[in-house]
Amino acid sequence: MILIDAIYINQGGGKVLLDLLINALIKKKIDVYFLLDERVKDDYLFLGKNVTFINSSLLKRFYFYFKNKKQFNSVFTFGNFPPPIKLKCTVYCYFQNLLLIESNFVSVHLFVKRVFFKYLFFNTHHWFVQSNVVKKKLSKLSKLSTQIHVFPFYKQINKNISIKKINNLSIKYIYVSSAENYKNHLNLLIAFEKYNNRYPKSSLTLTVSNKYLKIIKLIEQLKLRKINIINLGLKKNDEIIKKYLESDVMIFPSKKESFGLGLIEAAQLNMPVISSDLDYVYEVIQPSNVFDPYDSNSIYNCMCDHHNFIDKPAKINTSNKLNEMISFIVNNNKYV
């Protein structure tokens, strides 16, 4: 039996990928047991007796592994951290958070996570990542690049969307993202205020939850200045897809991503995408136009440069390798 440990996944892009993974494993009728965050319990009651829900504490995770360490033929941890103890079975770990291997100091909380990550680093035999950009960075830490495998996967959106006619004067931009500092909402909002003053019929839709008080406060201040910003808060993926279809252009100013699901989703829906001019973007899509994410004026100028993106939908540069990843795990490192 295979253990899928995803106790650190409960929302956002990680939750979208977890749903895909679980559905694929069930469809393939693979003998799997799940360790999941109790906050997602209502979504996965259909798993019946094949799941344990716990809160994502280090102690409870350690106790689960200590108690069940001989029960599984292999373990797949989906959420960056290998098992808290050394196991005799084969272990695979899916890595998605570049903040865990960056050298700059952000917060005490993140510093502790980095120390813990490095402590557990060699408790896995194989690392899975979403892109070659991440593989290169992780291999500097591990010095074992042959054990780092690139398995990007994403939700396949089965919609036949024609290229939309867009009015330059009333473009509806959308940025689907949480609001950590590296997501770069501050520069985006500075640029959009300037843009909206020039094009008052334009709009910007965001998905910032109340967790990010600084950005929420700034959004409210801009609204008081009549800047046309719509903040949806945290939404389920199906609701987000509907919002994509109501929008014209994806704008993606993030300074750092292990993948960027929003880029893939927008490209699948035939949307123009203007984005950061950074390596992670080109790994997954060919954007419609790019800007310097560290310069709000560059973002503003790119938004104003309508003719360079308005009729140029983004193109996907990567492929969906969910089935290959599952085959790799199930067949003990061999492809079907």
Contacts in CASP RR format, 6 or more apart in sequence:
PFRMAT RR
TARGET T0000
AUTHOR 0000-0000-0000
METHOD contacts of the structure
MODEL  1
MILIDAIYINQGGGKVLLDLLINALIKKKIDVYFLLDERVKDDYLFLGKN
VTFINSSLLKRFYFYFKNKKQFNSVFTFGNFPPPIKLKCTVYCYFQNLLL
IESNFVSVHLFVKRVFFKYLFFNTHHWFVQSNVVKKKLSKLSKLSTQIHV
FPFYKQINKNISIKKINNLSIKYIYVSSAENYKNHLNLLIAFEKYNNRYP
KSSLTLTVSNKYLKIIKLIEQLKLRKINIINLGLKKNDEIIKKYLESDVM
IFPSKKESFGLGLIEAAQLNMPVISSDLDYVYEVIQPSNVFDPYDSNSIY
NCMCDHHNFIDKPAKINTSNKLNEMISFIVNNNKYV
1 31 0 8 1.000
1 32 0 8 1.000
1 33 0 8 1.000
1 71 0 8 1.000
1 72 0 8 1.000
1 73 0 8 1.000
2 30 0 8 1.000
2 31 0 8 1.000
2 32 0 8 1.000
2 33 0 8 1.000
2 72 0 8 1.000
2 73 0 8 1.000
2 74 0 8 1.000
2 75 0 8 1.000
2 76 0 8 1.000
2 329 0 8 1.000
2 330 0 8 1.000
3 32 0 8 1.000
3 33 0 8 1.000
3 34 0 8 1.000
3 35 0 8 1.000
3 68 0 8 1.000
3 71 0 8 1.000
3 72 0 8 1.000
3 74 0 8 1.000
3 75 0 8 1.000
3 76 0 8 1.000
4 21 0 8 1.000
4 22 0 8 1.000
4 25 0 8 1.000
4 32 0 8 1.000
4 33 0 8 1.000
4 34 0 8 1.000
4 35 0 8 1.000
4 76 0 8 1.000
4 78 0 8 1.000
5 34 0 8 1.000
5 35 0 8 1.000
5 61 0 8 1.000
5 75 0 8 1.000
5 76 0 8 1.000
5 77 0 8 1.000
5 78 0 8 1.000
5 83 0 8 1.000
6 18 0 8 1.000
6 21 0 8 1.000
6 34 0 8 1.000
6 35 0 8 1.000
6 36 0 8 1.000
6 37 0 8 1.000
6 77 0 8 1.000
6 78 0 8 1.000
6 79 0 8 1.000
7 35 0 8 1.000
7 36 0 8 1.000
7 37 0 8 1.000
7 54 0 8 1.000
7 56 0 8 1.000
7 61 0 8 1.000
8 37 0 8 1.000
8 56 0 8 1.000
8 79 0 8 1.000
8 80 0 8 1.000
8 81 0 8 1.000
9 15 0 8 1.000
9 17 0 8 1.000
9 18 0 8 1.000
9 36 0 8 1.000
9 37 0 8 1.000
9 40 0 8 1.000
9 78 0 8 1.000
9 79 0 8 1.000
10 37 0 8 1.000
10 39 0 8 1.000
10 40 0 8 1.000
10 56 0 8 1.000
11 234 0 8 1.000
12 178 0 8 1.000
12 234 0 8 1.000
13 237 0 8 1.000
13 261 0 8 1.000
14 79 0 8 1.000
14 96 0 8 1.000
15 40 0 8 1.000
16 155 0 8 1.000
16 237 0 8 1.000
16 261 0 8 1.000
17 78 0 8 1.000
17 153 0 8 1.000
17 154 0 8 1.000
17 261 0 8 1.000
18 40 0 8 1.000
18 78 0 8 1.000
19 43 0 8 1.000
19 237 0 8 1.000
20 153 0 8 1.000
20 154 0 8 1.000
20 155 0 8 1.000
20 322 0 8 1.000
21 78 0 8 1.000
21 153 0 8 1.000
21 322 0 8 1.000
21 326 0 8 1.000
22 34 0 8 1.000
22 44 0 8 1.000
22 47 0 8 1.000
24 322 0 8 1.000
24 323 0 8 1.000
24 326 0 8 1.000
25 32 0 8 1.000
25 326 0 8 1.000
26 32 0 8 1.000
28 326 0 8 1.000
30 326 0 8 1.000
30 330 0 8 1.000
32 50 0 8 1.000
33 50 0 8 1.000
33 51 0 8 1.000
33 52 0 8 1.000
33 71 0 8 1.000
33 72 0 8 1.000
34 44 0 8 1.000
34 47 0 8 1.000
34 50 0 8 1.000
34 51 0 8 1.000
34 52 0 8 1.000
35 51 0 8 1.000
35 52 0 8 1.000
35 54 0 8 1.000
35 61 0 8 1.000
35 64 0 8 1.000
36 44 0 8 1.000
36 51 0 8 1.000
36 52 0 8 1.000
36 53 0 8 1.000
37 53 0 8 1.000
37 54 0 8 1.000
37 55 0 8 1.000
37 56 0 8 1.000
38 53 0 8 1.000
38 54 0 8 1.000
38 55 0 8 1.000
39 55 0 8 1.000
40 53 0 8 1.000
41 53 0 8 1.000
44 51 0 8 1.000
44 53 0 8 1.000
52 64 0 8 1.000
54 60 0 8 1.000
54 61 0 8 1.000
54 64 0 8 1.000
58 84 0 8 1.000
58 116 0 8 1.000
61 84 0 8 1.000
62 84 0 8 1.000
62 85 0 8 1.000
65 83 0 8 1.000
65 84 0 8 1.000
65 85 0 8 1.000
65 87 0 8 1.000
66 85 0 8 1.000
69 85 0 8 1.000
69 87 0 8 1.000
69 88 0 8 1.000
70 88 0 8 1.000
72 87 0 8 1.000
72 89 0 8 1.000
73 89 0 8 1.000
73 90 0 8 1.000
74 89 0 8 1.000
74 90 0 8 1.000
74 91 0 8 1.000
74 92 0 8 1.000
74 329 0 8 1.000
74 332 0 8 1.000
75 83 0 8 1.000
75 87 0 8 1.000
75 89 0 8 1.000
75 90 0 8 1.000
75 91 0 8 1.000
75 92 0 8 1.000
76 91 0 8 1.000
76 92 0 8 1.000
76 93 0 8 1.000
76 94 0 8 1.000
76 329 0 8 1.000
77 83 0 8 1.000
77 91 0 8 1.000
77 92 0 8 1.000
77 93 0 8 1.000
77 94 0 8 1.000
77 124 0 8 1.000
78 94 0 8 1.000
79 93 0 8 1.000
79 94 0 8 1.000
79 95 0 8 1.000
79 96 0 8 1.000
79 97 0 8 1.000
80 93 0 8 1.000
80 94 0 8 1.000
80 95 0 8 1.000
80 96 0 8 1.000
80 97 0 8 1.000
80 100 0 8 1.000
80 117 0 8 1.000
81 93 0 8 1.000
81 116 0 8 1.000
81 117 0 8 1.000
81 120 0 8 1.000
82 91 0 8 1.000
82 93 0 8 1.000
82 120 0 8 1.000
82 121 0 8 1.000
82 122 0 8 1.000
82 123 0 8 1.000
82 124 0 8 1.000
83 91 0 8 1.000
83 120 0 8 1.000
83 123 0 8 1.000
83 124 0 8 1.000
84 120 0 8 1.000
84 123 0 8 1.000
85 123 0 8 1.000
86 123 0 8 1.000
87 123 0 8 1.000
90 125 0 8 1.000
90 126 0 8 1.000
90 332 0 8 1.000
90 333 0 8 1.000
91 123 0 8 1.000
91 124 0 8 1.000
91 125 0 8 1.000
91 126 0 8 1.000
92 124 0 8 1.000
92 125 0 8 1.000
92 126 0 8 1.000
92 127 0 8 1.000
92 128 0 8 1.000
92 328 0 8 1.000
92 329 0 8 1.000
93 124 0 8 1.000
93 126 0 8 1.000
93 127 0 8 1.000
93 128 0 8 1.000
94 127 0 8 1.000
94 128 0 8 1.000
94 129 0 8 1.000
94 151 0 8 1.000
95 127 0 8 1.000
95 128 0 8 1.000
95 129 0 8 1.000
95 134 0 8 1.000
95 138 0 8 1.000
95 258 0 8 1.000
96 129 0 8 1.000
96 130 0 8 1.000
96 258 0 8 1.000
96 259 0 8 1.000
97 258 0 8 1.000
98 134 0 8 1.000
98 137 0 8 1.000
98 256 0 8 1.000
98 257 0 8 1.000
98 258 0 8 1.000
99 106 0 8 1.000
99 110 0 8 1.000
99 182 0 8 1.000
99 256 0 8 1.000
100 110 0 8 1.000
100 113 0 8 1.000
100 114 0 8 1.000
100 117 0 8 1.000
101 114 0 8 1.000
101 117 0 8 1.000
101 137 0 8 1.000
101 138 0 8 1.000
101 141 0 8 1.000
102 256 0 8 1.000
105 111 0 8 1.000
106 181 0 8 1.000
118 141 0 8 1.000
121 141 0 8 1.000
121 142 0 8 1.000
125 147 0 8 1.000
126 147 0 8 1.000
126 148 0 8 1.000
126 149 0 8 1.000
126 333 0 8 1.000
127 138 0 8 1.000
127 142 0 8 1.000
127 147 0 8 1.000
127 148 0 8 1.000
127 149 0 8 1.000
128 148 0 8 1.000
128 149 0 8 1.000
128 150 0 8 1.000
128 151 0 8 1.000
128 325 0 8 1.000
129 135 0 8 1.000
129 138 0 8 1.000
129 148 0 8 1.000
129 149 0 8 1.000
129 150 0 8 1.000
129 151 0 8 1.000
129 258 0 8 1.000
130 150 0 8 1.000
130 151 0 8 1.000
130 152 0 8 1.000
130 153 0 8 1.000
130 258 0 8 1.000
130 259 0 8 1.000
131 150 0 8 1.000
131 152 0 8 1.000
131 258 0 8 1.000
131 259 0 8 1.000
131 280 0 8 1.000
131 283 0 8 1.000
131 284 0 8 1.000
131 318 0 8 1.000
132 150 0 8 1.000
132 283 0 8 1.000
133 258 0 8 1.000
133 279 0 8 1.000
133 280 0 8 1.000
133 283 0 8 1.000
134 258 0 8 1.000
134 259 0 8 1.000
135 145 0 8 1.000
135 148 0 8 1.000
135 150 0 8 1.000
138 148 0 8 1.000
139 145 0 8 1.000
139 148 0 8 1.000
142 148 0 8 1.000
149 325 0 8 1.000
149 328 0 8 1.000
150 321 0 8 1.000
151 321 0 8 1.000
151 322 0 8 1.000
151 324 0 8 1.000
151 325 0 8 1.000
151 328 0 8 1.000
152 259 0 8 1.000
152 284 0 8 1.000
152 318 0 8 1.000
152 319 0 8 1.000
152 320 0 8 1.000
152 321 0 8 1.000
153 320 0 8 1.000
153 321 0 8 1.000
153 322 0 8 1.000
153 325 0 8 1.000
154 259 0 8 1.000
154 261 0 8 1.000
154 264 0 8 1.000
154 265 0 8 1.000
154 320 0 8 1.000
155 237 0 8 1.000
155 261 0 8 1.000
155 265 0 8 1.000
156 268 0 8 1.000
156 320 0 8 1.000
157 241 0 8 1.000
157 265 0 8 1.000
157 268 0 8 1.000
157 269 0 8 1.000
159 268 0 8 1.000
159 269 0 8 1.000
161 245 0 8 1.000
161 269 0 8 1.000
161 270 0 8 1.000
162 270 0 8 1.000
163 270 0 8 1.000
163 311 0 8 1.000
163 313 0 8 1.000
164 248 0 8 1.000
164 270 0 8 1.000
164 271 0 8 1.000
166 248 0 8 1.000
166 249 0 8 1.000
166 272 0 8 1.000
166 310 0 8 1.000
166 311 0 8 1.000
168 199 0 8 1.000
168 306 0 8 1.000
168 310 0 8 1.000
169 199 0 8 1.000
169 201 0 8 1.000
169 202 0 8 1.000
170 199 0 8 1.000
170 201 0 8 1.000
170 202 0 8 1.000
170 203 0 8 1.000
171 199 0 8 1.000
171 202 0 8 1.000
171 203 0 8 1.000
171 248 0 8 1.000
171 249 0 8 1.000
171 303 0 8 1.000
171 306 0 8 1.000
171 310 0 8 1.000
172 202 0 8 1.000
172 203 0 8 1.000
172 205 0 8 1.000
172 246 0 8 1.000
172 247 0 8 1.000
172 248 0 8 1.000
172 249 0 8 1.000
173 192 0 8 1.000
173 202 0 8 1.000
173 203 0 8 1.000
173 204 0 8 1.000
173 205 0 8 1.000
173 247 0 8 1.000
173 248 0 8 1.000
173 249 0 8 1.000
173 250 0 8 1.000
173 251 0 8 1.000
173 303 0 8 1.000
174 204 0 8 1.000
174 205 0 8 1.000
174 206 0 8 1.000
174 243 0 8 1.000
174 244 0 8 1.000
174 247 0 8 1.000
174 249 0 8 1.000
174 250 0 8 1.000
174 251 0 8 1.000
175 185 0 8 1.000
175 188 0 8 1.000
175 204 0 8 1.000
175 205 0 8 1.000
175 206 0 8 1.000
175 207 0 8 1.000
175 250 0 8 1.000
175 251 0 8 1.000
175 252 0 8 1.000
175 253 0 8 1.000
176 207 0 8 1.000
176 240 0 8 1.000
176 243 0 8 1.000
176 244 0 8 1.000
176 250 0 8 1.000
176 262 0 8 1.000
176 265 0 8 1.000
177 183 0 8 1.000
177 185 0 8 1.000
177 206 0 8 1.000
177 207 0 8 1.000
177 208 0 8 1.000
177 252 0 8 1.000
177 254 0 8 1.000
177 262 0 8 1.000
178 207 0 8 1.000
178 208 0 8 1.000
178 209 0 8 1.000
178 211 0 8 1.000
178 212 0 8 1.000
179 185 0 8 1.000
179 208 0 8 1.000
179 209 0 8 1.000
179 211 0 8 1.000
179 212 0 8 1.000
179 215 0 8 1.000
180 212 0 8 1.000
182 254 0 8 1.000
182 255 0 8 1.000
182 256 0 8 1.000
183 253 0 8 1.000
183 254 0 8 1.000
183 255 0 8 1.000
184 253 0 8 1.000
184 254 0 8 1.000
184 255 0 8 1.000
184 276 0 8 1.000
184 293 0 8 1.000
185 206 0 8 1.000
185 208 0 8 1.000
185 212 0 8 1.000
185 215 0 8 1.000
185 218 0 8 1.000
185 253 0 8 1.000
186 215 0 8 1.000
186 218 0 8 1.000
187 253 0 8 1.000
187 293 0 8 1.000
187 294 0 8 1.000
187 295 0 8 1.000
187 296 0 8 1.000
187 299 0 8 1.000
188 204 0 8 1.000
188 251 0 8 1.000
188 253 0 8 1.000
188 296 0 8 1.000
188 299 0 8 1.000
189 215 0 8 1.000
189 218 0 8 1.000
189 219 0 8 1.000
189 222 0 8 1.000
189 229 0 8 1.000
190 296 0 8 1.000
191 296 0 8 1.000
191 297 0 8 1.000
191 299 0 8 1.000
191 300 0 8 1.000
191 303 0 8 1.000
192 204 0 8 1.000
192 227 0 8 1.000
192 229 0 8 1.000
192 300 0 8 1.000
192 303 0 8 1.000
193 222 0 8 1.000
193 225 0 8 1.000
193 227 0 8 1.000
194 296 0 8 1.000
194 300 0 8 1.000
195 202 0 8 1.000
195 300 0 8 1.000
195 303 0 8 1.000
195 304 0 8 1.000
196 202 0 8 1.000
196 203 0 8 1.000
196 204 0 8 1.000
196 227 0 8 1.000
196 228 0 8 1.000
197 227 0 8 1.000
198 304 0 8 1.000
200 228 0 8 1.000
201 228 0 8 1.000
202 228 0 8 1.000
203 228 0 8 1.000
203 229 0 8 1.000
203 230 0 8 1.000
204 228 0 8 1.000
204 229 0 8 1.000
204 230 0 8 1.000
204 251 0 8 1.000
205 229 0 8 1.000
205 230 0 8 1.000
205 231 0 8 1.000
205 232 0 8 1.000
205 243 0 8 1.000
205 247 0 8 1.000
206 219 0 8 1.000
206 229 0 8 1.000
206 230 0 8 1.000
206 231 0 8 1.000
206 232 0 8 1.000
206 233 0 8 1.000
207 231 0 8 1.000
207 232 0 8 1.000
207 233 0 8 1.000
207 234 0 8 1.000
207 235 0 8 1.000
207 240 0 8 1.000
208 215 0 8 1.000
208 216 0 8 1.000
208 219 0 8 1.000
208 231 0 8 1.000
208 233 0 8 1.000
209 233 0 8 1.000
209 234 0 8 1.000
210 216 0 8 1.000
210 233 0 8 1.000
216 231 0 8 1.000
219 229 0 8 1.000
219 231 0 8 1.000
222 229 0 8 1.000
223 229 0 8 1.000
232 239 0 8 1.000
232 243 0 8 1.000
235 243 0 8 1.000
240 265 0 8 1.000
241 265 0 8 1.000
241 269 0 8 1.000
244 250 0 8 1.000
244 265 0 8 1.000
244 266 0 8 1.000
244 269 0 8 1.000
244 271 0 8 1.000
245 269 0 8 1.000
247 271 0 8 1.000
248 271 0 8 1.000
248 272 0 8 1.000
249 271 0 8 1.000
249 272 0 8 1.000
249 273 0 8 1.000
249 274 0 8 1.000
249 288 0 8 1.000
249 309 0 8 1.000
249 310 0 8 1.000
250 262 0 8 1.000
250 263 0 8 1.000
250 266 0 8 1.000
250 271 0 8 1.000
250 272 0 8 1.000
250 273 0 8 1.000
250 274 0 8 1.000
250 275 0 8 1.000
250 314 0 8 1.000
251 273 0 8 1.000
251 274 0 8 1.000
251 275 0 8 1.000
251 299 0 8 1.000
251 303 0 8 1.000
252 260 0 8 1.000
252 262 0 8 1.000
252 263 0 8 1.000
252 266 0 8 1.000
252 273 0 8 1.000
252 274 0 8 1.000
252 275 0 8 1.000
252 276 0 8 1.000
252 281 0 8 1.000
252 287 0 8 1.000
253 275 0 8 1.000
253 276 0 8 1.000
253 291 0 8 1.000
253 293 0 8 1.000
253 299 0 8 1.000
254 260 0 8 1.000
254 276 0 8 1.000
254 293 0 8 1.000
255 276 0 8 1.000
255 278 0 8 1.000
255 293 0 8 1.000
255 294 0 8 1.000
256 278 0 8 1.000
256 280 0 8 1.000
257 280 0 8 1.000
257 281 0 8 1.000
258 280 0 8 1.000
259 280 0 8 1.000
259 284 0 8 1.000
260 280 0 8 1.000
260 284 0 8 1.000
263 273 0 8 1.000
263 275 0 8 1.000
263 281 0 8 1.000
263 284 0 8 1.000
263 285 0 8 1.000
263 287 0 8 1.000
263 314 0 8 1.000
264 284 0 8 1.000
264 285 0 8 1.000
264 316 0 8 1.000
264 318 0 8 1.000
266 273 0 8 1.000
266 314 0 8 1.000
267 273 0 8 1.000
267 285 0 8 1.000
267 313 0 8 1.000
267 314 0 8 1.000
267 315 0 8 1.000
267 316 0 8 1.000
268 316 0 8 1.000
270 313 0 8 1.000
271 313 0 8 1.000
271 314 0 8 1.000
272 288 0 8 1.000
272 289 0 8 1.000
272 309 0 8 1.000
272 310 0 8 1.000
272 311 0 8 1.000
272 312 0 8 1.000
272 313 0 8 1.000
272 314 0 8 1.000
273 285 0 8 1.000
273 287 0 8 1.000
273 288 0 8 1.000
273 309 0 8 1.000
273 313 0 8 1.000
273 314 0 8 1.000
274 287 0 8 1.000
274 288 0 8 1.000
274 289 0 8 1.000
274 290 0 8 1.000
274 291 0 8 1.000
274 302 0 8 1.000
274 303 0 8 1.000
274 309 0 8 1.000
275 281 0 8 1.000
275 285 0 8 1.000
275 287 0 8 1.000
275 290 0 8 1.000
275 291 0 8 1.000
276 290 0 8 1.000
276 291 0 8 1.000
276 292 0 8 1.000
276 293 0 8 1.000
277 290 0 8 1.000
277 291 0 8 1.000
277 292 0 8 1.000
277 293 0 8 1.000
278 293 0 8 1.000
281 287 0 8 1.000
281 290 0 8 1.000
282 317 0 8 1.000
283 317 0 8 1.000
283 318 0 8 1.000
284 316 0 8 1.000
284 317 0 8 1.000
284 318 0 8 1.000
285 314 0 8 1.000
285 315 0 8 1.000
285 316 0 8 1.000
285 317 0 8 1.000
285 318 0 8 1.000
286 314 0 8 1.000
286 315 0 8 1.000
286 317 0 8 1.000
287 314 0 8 1.000
288 308 0 8 1.000
288 309 0 8 1.000
288 312 0 8 1.000
288 313 0 8 1.000
288 314 0 8 1.000
289 302 0 8 1.000
289 305 0 8 1.000
289 308 0 8 1.000
289 309 0 8 1.000
289 312 0 8 1.000
290 302 0 8 1.000
291 298 0 8 1.000
291 299 0 8 1.000
291 301 0 8 1.000
291 302 0 8 1.000
292 298 0 8 1.000
292 299 0 8 1.000
293 299 0 8 1.000
302 309 0 8 1.000
324 335 0 8 1.000
327 334 0 8 1.000
327 335 0 8 1.000
327 336 0 8 1.000
328 334 0 8 1.000
328 335 0 8 1.000
END
